[in-house]
Amino acid sequence: MTEIFLSTMAMAVASFTLILIPMQTPSPSKKPLMLILLCLGLLSTGPIIFAFLPWLTQLYISMLPLLFFLLLPSLWFYHEALIAEHQWQWTPAMWKHLFPLLFAGALGGALFLLPKPSFNAMFFSEQSHDDTYIHLLSGAFFATVIFWCVLSWCYVVMMLKRTVKYRNKLKNVFSNDQGKSLSWFSGVSLLIAFSWVYALAVLLLDNRLQFIGVSENGALVMLVTIVWVMCANGLQQRPGFEDNPPPTDVKSQQQPTKAYERSALTNHDLSVISEKLTRAINDDKAHLDPELTLAKLSAIAKEPSQYISQTLSQHLGTTFFDFINDARIESANHMLTDTNQSVLDIAMATGFNSRSSFYKAFKKFNDLTPSQYRKAQKV
């Protein structure tokens, strides 16, 4: 009964989310998300089919190769849509991710067309058989499972590397990366890769490690967790650069508005822009805006965003994210020393939108927690 409950829960959550997504604000990232949930929802039907719809067992098992090999590119496309600097759309180069589906479809078709006795002998009989065709299909199915596990780890590693680059780009545009860092997606990607290795171990060992918790139920629990995390976060997640794309290269500007915009900025130009940024912090208190972006700072300083980005990286040796958060922490230092306001109130007053992000930034810049810093100043 536990398997039925877990399977039903995963199906229900995935199905409900698939109903909700079309009701949300349209976004290109929602299409691959729906494909992911469709794959996960269908994969989770196994225990229900085995228990109540046994006549669909052969169809379900025959679909597994297709579902597995469709899930990986769906995750890749969804991740690509979330980190895209401009609106994500399908390109011919993406077809390469679907090539394994040809083999998976052929294997699934061969399994579906097997006579019922041969299919049962292949998957549900412990006796050895002399049928060469069954042996070939069994070998192909097992090799496919191994290949999928290896391929899934390759995808996970590549997505993690892309996420690191994406987060670095975020720091050039946003003063706050909350809701954009995709930590949850990195976690669920690792869990997906691990869960299938776990499921393979269960398949090979036939619940022999059940005494330490390695069982079919464990695999189902991970599947439910994956579905839940994907649905809960996918409904809220928007592409990171949806409203604020990164600055373009200086050299790509076609219509310069100042003399020095015709070429790379000189040291004098960088110094002038640096002074404007200092005034934006000291006079305009731009850093206290929790939703401050590079575009907003550009409007305050009256300089193109690409030049502000260039000044920060080349002249000041920092990123937009660190530049603004450094100013915020400096303001917080004064408030911790001169006032009795709570740490949370100071965090909100200095431009942070959560206690956790404030503590993380404060620890990075001061190597102390806010409370430790306040005590040290009173000594």
C-alpha positions as CSV (number, residue, x, y, z in Angstrom):
1,M,0.0,0.0,0.0
2,T,2.9,2.3,0.6
3,E,3.9,2.2,-3.0
4,I,0.4,3.0,-4.1
5,F,0.2,6.0,-1.8
6,L,3.6,7.4,-2.9
7,S,2.7,6.8,-6.6
8,T,-0.7,8.5,-6.2
9,M,0.9,11.5,-4.4
10,A,3.5,12.0,-7.2
11,M,0.8,11.7,-9.9
12,A,-1.6,14.1,-8.1
13,V,1.0,16.8,-7.5
14,A,2.4,16.6,-11.1
15,S,-1.1,16.6,-12.6
16,F,-2.3,19.6,-10.4
17,T,0.7,21.6,-11.4
18,L,0.2,20.8,-15.1
19,I,-3.3,22.3,-14.7
20,L,-2.0,25.4,-12.9
21,I,0.8,26.3,-15.3
22,P,-1.3,27.4,-18.3
23,M,-3.2,29.8,-15.9
24,Q,0.1,31.6,-15.1
25,T,1.7,34.5,-17.0
26,P,3.1,32.9,-20.2
27,S,6.8,32.2,-20.2
28,P,9.0,30.1,-22.7
29,S,10.4,28.3,-19.6
30,K,7.0,26.7,-18.8
31,K,6.9,24.4,-21.9
32,P,10.0,22.4,-21.0
33,L,8.8,22.4,-17.3
34,M,5.5,20.9,-18.4
35,L,7.4,18.2,-20.4
36,I,9.4,17.4,-17.2
37,L,6.3,17.0,-15.1
38,L,4.6,14.9,-17.8
39,C,7.6,12.5,-17.8
40,L,7.8,12.4,-14.0
41,G,4.0,11.9,-13.7
42,L,4.0,9.0,-16.2
43,L,7.0,7.4,-14.5
44,S,5.3,7.5,-11.2
45,T,2.3,5.5,-12.4
46,G,4.2,2.2,-12.2
47,P,2.9,0.9,-8.8
48,I,-0.7,1.7,-9.7
49,I,-0.4,0.0,-13.1
50,F,1.2,-3.1,-11.6
51,A,-1.5,-3.3,-8.8
52,F,-4.7,-2.3,-10.6
53,L,-4.1,-2.2,-14.3
54,P,-1.8,-5.2,-15.0
55,W,-2.9,-5.3,-18.7
56,L,-1.0,-2.0,-19.2
57,T,2.2,-3.4,-17.7
58,Q,3.8,-4.2,-21.0
59,L,2.9,-0.7,-22.4
60,Y,4.3,1.0,-19.3
61,I,7.6,-0.9,-19.3
62,S,7.9,-0.3,-23.1
63,M,7.5,3.5,-22.5
64,L,10.2,3.7,-19.9
65,P,13.2,4.1,-22.3
66,L,11.4,7.0,-24.0
67,L,10.4,8.7,-20.8
68,F,13.9,8.4,-19.3
69,F,15.6,9.8,-22.4
70,L,13.0,12.6,-22.8
71,L,13.4,13.7,-19.2
72,L,17.1,14.6,-19.6
73,P,16.7,17.0,-22.6
74,S,13.6,18.5,-20.9
75,L,15.6,19.3,-17.9
76,W,18.4,20.8,-20.1
77,F,15.9,22.9,-22.0
78,Y,14.2,24.1,-18.9
79,H,17.5,25.1,-17.3
80,E,18.6,26.8,-20.5
81,A,15.3,28.8,-20.5
82,L,15.8,29.9,-16.9
83,I,19.4,31.2,-17.4
84,A,18.9,32.6,-20.9
85,E,20.1,36.2,-21.3
86,H,17.2,36.8,-23.7
87,Q,13.9,35.1,-24.3
88,W,14.6,31.4,-24.9
89,Q,13.3,29.7,-28.1
90,W,13.9,26.5,-29.9
91,T,16.9,26.3,-32.3
92,P,17.9,23.6,-34.7
93,A,21.0,22.9,-32.6
94,M,18.8,21.5,-29.8
95,W,17.8,18.5,-31.9
96,K,21.1,16.8,-30.9
97,H,19.7,16.3,-27.4
98,L,16.8,14.2,-28.8
99,F,18.9,11.8,-30.9
100,P,19.0,9.1,-28.1
101,L,15.2,9.0,-28.4
102,L,15.6,7.2,-31.7
103,F,17.3,4.3,-30.0
104,A,15.0,4.5,-27.0
105,G,11.9,4.4,-29.2
106,A,13.2,1.4,-31.2
107,L,13.9,-0.5,-28.0
108,G,10.5,0.5,-26.5
109,G,8.8,-0.6,-29.7
110,A,10.6,-4.0,-29.7
111,L,9.5,-4.6,-26.1
112,F,5.9,-3.6,-26.8
113,L,5.7,-6.0,-29.8
114,L,7.1,-9.0,-27.8
115,P,4.6,-11.8,-27.4
116,K,3.1,-11.8,-23.9
117,P,4.9,-15.0,-22.8
118,S,8.3,-13.7,-24.0
119,F,7.7,-10.4,-22.3
120,N,6.9,-12.0,-19.0
121,A,9.8,-14.4,-19.3
122,M,12.1,-11.4,-19.9
123,F,11.0,-9.3,-16.9
124,F,9.1,-11.5,-14.4
125,S,10.7,-14.9,-14.6
126,E,13.8,-16.0,-12.7
127,Q,14.4,-18.9,-14.9
128,S,17.0,-18.8,-17.7
129,H,15.8,-19.0,-21.3
130,D,17.4,-20.0,-24.5
131,D,15.7,-17.5,-26.7
132,T,18.5,-15.5,-28.3
133,Y,16.2,-12.6,-29.1
134,I,15.1,-12.2,-25.4
135,H,18.8,-12.3,-24.4
136,L,19.6,-9.5,-26.9
137,L,16.7,-7.4,-25.7
138,S,17.6,-8.0,-22.1
139,G,21.1,-6.9,-22.8
140,A,20.0,-3.9,-24.7
141,F,17.6,-2.8,-21.9
142,F,20.3,-3.2,-19.3
143,A,22.8,-1.3,-21.4
144,T,20.3,1.4,-21.9
145,V,19.8,1.8,-18.2
146,I,23.5,2.0,-17.6
147,F,23.9,4.5,-20.4
148,W,21.1,6.6,-19.1
149,C,22.7,6.8,-15.6
150,V,26.0,7.9,-17.1
151,L,24.3,10.4,-19.4
152,S,22.3,11.8,-16.6
153,W,25.4,12.6,-14.6
154,C,27.0,14.2,-17.7
155,Y,23.9,16.4,-18.0
156,V,24.0,17.3,-14.3
157,V,27.7,18.2,-14.4
158,M,27.1,20.4,-17.4
159,M,24.1,22.1,-15.9
160,L,26.0,22.8,-12.7
161,K,28.8,24.4,-14.7
162,R,26.3,26.5,-16.5
163,T,24.7,27.5,-13.2
164,V,28.1,28.8,-11.9
165,K,28.5,31.0,-15.0
166,Y,24.9,32.2,-14.8
167,R,25.4,33.2,-11.1
168,N,28.5,35.2,-12.0
169,K,26.4,37.1,-14.7
170,L,23.7,37.7,-12.1
171,K,26.2,39.6,-10.0
172,N,26.7,42.0,-12.9
173,V,23.1,42.9,-13.0
174,F,21.4,42.4,-9.7
175,S,22.1,43.5,-6.1
176,N,20.1,40.7,-4.8
177,D,20.0,37.2,-6.3
178,Q,17.2,35.8,-4.2
179,G,14.8,33.8,-6.3
180,K,17.3,33.7,-9.2
181,S,20.2,31.6,-8.0
182,L,18.5,28.3,-9.0
183,S,20.0,26.5,-5.9
184,W,16.8,24.3,-5.8
185,F,17.3,23.3,-9.5
186,S,20.9,22.2,-8.8
187,G,19.7,20.2,-5.8
188,V,16.9,18.5,-7.7
189,S,19.2,17.7,-10.7
190,L,21.6,15.9,-8.4
191,L,18.8,14.1,-6.7
192,I,17.5,12.9,-10.1
193,A,20.9,11.5,-11.1
194,F,21.3,9.9,-7.7
195,S,17.8,8.4,-7.6
196,W,18.2,6.5,-10.8
197,V,21.5,5.1,-9.6
198,Y,19.7,4.2,-6.4
199,A,16.9,2.6,-8.4
200,L,19.4,0.6,-10.4
201,A,21.0,-0.7,-7.2
202,V,17.5,-1.8,-6.0
203,L,16.9,-3.5,-9.4
204,L,20.2,-5.4,-9.4
205,L,20.2,-6.3,-5.7
206,D,16.5,-7.2,-5.5
207,N,15.9,-5.5,-2.1
208,R,18.8,-7.3,-0.5
209,L,19.8,-4.1,1.2
210,Q,16.4,-3.4,2.5
211,F,17.7,-3.7,6.1
212,I,19.6,-0.4,5.6
213,G,16.7,1.3,3.9
214,V,17.6,0.6,0.2
215,S,14.3,-0.5,-1.3
216,E,11.7,0.2,-3.9
217,N,10.0,2.4,-1.4
218,G,13.1,4.5,-1.1
219,A,13.2,5.1,-4.8
220,L,9.6,6.1,-4.8
221,V,10.2,8.5,-1.9
222,M,12.9,10.2,-3.9
223,L,10.6,10.4,-6.9
224,V,7.9,12.1,-4.9
225,T,10.5,14.5,-3.5
226,I,11.7,15.4,-7.0
227,V,8.1,15.9,-8.2
228,W,7.2,18.1,-5.2
229,V,10.3,20.3,-5.3
230,M,10.0,20.7,-9.1
231,C,6.4,21.7,-8.9
232,A,6.7,24.0,-5.8
233,N,9.6,25.9,-7.3
234,G,8.7,25.6,-11.0
235,L,5.4,27.4,-10.4
236,Q,7.2,30.4,-9.0
237,Q,10.5,30.4,-10.9
238,R,10.9,33.0,-13.7
239,P,13.9,33.3,-16.0
240,G,16.6,35.2,-14.2
241,F,17.2,37.8,-16.9
242,E,13.6,38.1,-17.9
243,D,13.3,41.8,-17.2
244,N,16.9,42.8,-16.9
245,P,19.3,41.3,-19.5
246,P,23.0,41.6,-18.9
247,P,24.8,44.6,-20.4
248,T,26.0,44.2,-23.9
249,D,29.7,44.5,-24.9
250,V,30.8,48.1,-25.2
251,K,32.1,47.5,-28.7
252,S,28.7,46.4,-29.8
253,Q,27.1,49.8,-29.4
254,Q,26.2,51.2,-32.7
255,Q,25.1,54.7,-31.8
256,P,27.5,56.3,-29.3
257,T,26.1,59.3,-27.3
258,K,29.5,60.6,-26.1
259,A,32.9,61.1,-27.7
260,Y,34.5,58.4,-25.5
261,E,31.8,55.8,-26.4
262,R,33.4,55.4,-29.8
263,S,36.2,53.4,-28.3
264,A,37.1,51.6,-25.0
265,L,36.9,53.9,-22.0
266,T,40.0,55.7,-21.0
267,N,41.3,55.8,-17.4
268,H,39.9,59.3,-17.1
269,D,36.5,58.1,-18.3
270,L,36.6,55.3,-15.8
271,S,37.5,57.7,-12.9
272,V,34.6,60.0,-13.8
273,I,32.1,57.2,-13.9
274,S,33.5,55.9,-10.6
275,E,32.9,59.2,-9.0
276,K,29.3,59.2,-10.2
277,L,28.8,55.8,-8.7
278,T,30.2,57.0,-5.4
279,R,27.7,60.0,-5.4
280,A,24.9,57.6,-6.3
281,I,25.7,55.7,-3.1
282,N,26.6,58.6,-0.8
283,D,24.1,61.2,-1.9
284,D,21.2,59.2,-3.6
285,K,21.4,56.2,-1.2
286,A,20.8,54.0,-4.2
287,H,22.1,50.9,-2.4
288,L,19.2,51.1,0.1
289,D,16.8,50.0,-2.6
290,P,16.3,46.3,-2.2
291,E,15.3,45.9,-5.8
292,L,18.3,47.9,-7.2
293,T,19.5,46.6,-10.6
294,L,22.2,47.7,-12.9
295,A,19.6,49.4,-15.1
296,K,18.3,51.5,-12.1
297,L,21.9,52.5,-11.1
298,S,22.5,53.4,-14.7
299,A,19.6,55.8,-14.7
300,I,20.7,57.4,-11.4
301,A,24.3,57.8,-12.5
302,K,23.2,58.8,-16.0
303,E,25.7,56.5,-17.7
304,P,25.1,53.5,-20.0
305,S,24.8,50.2,-18.0
306,Q,27.6,48.7,-20.1
307,Y,30.0,51.5,-19.0
308,I,29.1,51.1,-15.4
309,S,29.7,47.4,-15.6
310,Q,33.1,48.1,-17.3
311,T,34.0,50.6,-14.6
312,L,33.2,48.2,-11.8
313,S,35.1,45.3,-13.3
314,Q,38.2,47.2,-14.7
315,H,38.5,50.2,-12.5
316,L,37.1,49.1,-9.2
317,G,37.8,45.4,-9.5
318,T,34.4,44.3,-8.3
319,T,31.0,43.2,-9.5
320,F,27.7,45.2,-9.3
321,F,26.5,42.7,-6.7
322,D,29.5,43.1,-4.4
323,F,29.7,46.9,-5.0
324,I,26.2,47.4,-3.8
325,N,26.3,44.9,-1.0
326,D,29.6,46.4,0.3
327,A,27.8,49.8,0.6
328,R,24.9,48.1,2.3
329,I,27.1,46.4,4.8
330,E,29.0,49.7,5.5
331,S,25.6,51.3,6.3
332,A,24.7,48.3,8.5
333,N,28.0,48.6,10.4
334,H,27.1,52.2,11.3
335,M,23.6,51.3,12.4
336,L,24.9,48.4,14.5
337,T,27.3,50.7,16.2
338,D,25.1,53.8,16.6
339,T,21.6,52.4,17.2
340,N,19.9,49.7,19.2
341,Q,17.7,48.5,16.3
342,S,17.3,44.8,15.8
343,V,19.4,43.0,13.3
344,L,16.3,42.2,11.2
345,D,15.3,45.9,11.2
346,I,18.8,46.9,10.1
347,A,18.9,44.3,7.4
348,M,15.6,45.6,6.0
349,A,16.7,49.3,6.3
350,T,20.0,48.7,4.4
351,G,18.4,47.1,1.3
352,F,18.4,43.4,2.1
353,N,15.1,41.6,1.7
354,S,15.8,38.7,4.1
355,R,17.7,38.0,7.3
356,S,19.6,35.1,5.7
357,S,20.9,37.1,2.8
358,F,22.0,39.9,5.2
359,Y,23.9,37.4,7.4
360,K,25.6,35.8,4.4
361,A,26.7,39.2,3.0
362,F,27.7,40.5,6.5
363,K,29.8,37.4,7.2
364,K,31.5,37.7,3.8
365,F,32.5,41.3,4.3
366,N,33.3,41.4,8.0
367,D,34.1,37.8,8.8
368,L,31.7,38.2,11.8
369,T,28.0,37.9,12.4
370,P,26.1,41.1,13.0
371,S,25.7,40.3,16.7
372,Q,29.4,39.5,17.1
373,Y,30.3,42.8,15.3
374,R,28.0,44.8,17.6
375,K,29.5,43.3,20.7
376,A,33.0,43.9,19.4
377,Q,32.3,47.6,18.8
378,K,31.0,48.0,22.4
379,V,34.2,46.6,24.0
